[in-house]
Amino acid sequence: RDPPDWTPSARPISICENPAVIAEAANALGRHSGPLICTRGQPSAAVTRCLIQLTAVGARLRYHGDFDWPGIRIANGIISRHGAVPWRMAAADYLAAADSGKPLRDAPVAAAWDAALGHAMQSRGQVIEEERVIRALLADLDSRAERNSSHARNGTFR
């Protein structure tokens, strides 16, 4: 079977961990949403193949997942295997999110991109799911806002 003919654009392709982000982007943004792929936890073979094909044609990828130890493990894999950049996955993003009341469980995992993130998570001790930061993610995905943002003008993206 022939793979699709991907044509990358200047916009990054966003990757999320949870289907709720896709559903909310579709509901809130509709056709104004930037490209978004959901891994639904650990990436399946289909998601992995799609990411390989996209990076092969030069697409820029950015990843956001849950702030829990399995989420950090997934992020480390996607970032290292596919060259994605962290998307709102810094210690400051974690600390700015509202409390969840859900304790972190399992053994800590170091975030390859931000040593301070692991320390912040251990100190705070709470899981922060993507749904708790969805407004910020949707703002980044909104193509109408992107035209006027300083991130779009200076060539960076969150």
Beta strands, then each sheet from edge to edge (+ up, - down):
strand 1: 13-16
strand 2: 36-38
strand 3: 61-64
strand 4: 85-86
sheet 1: 2+ 1+ 3+ 4+
end
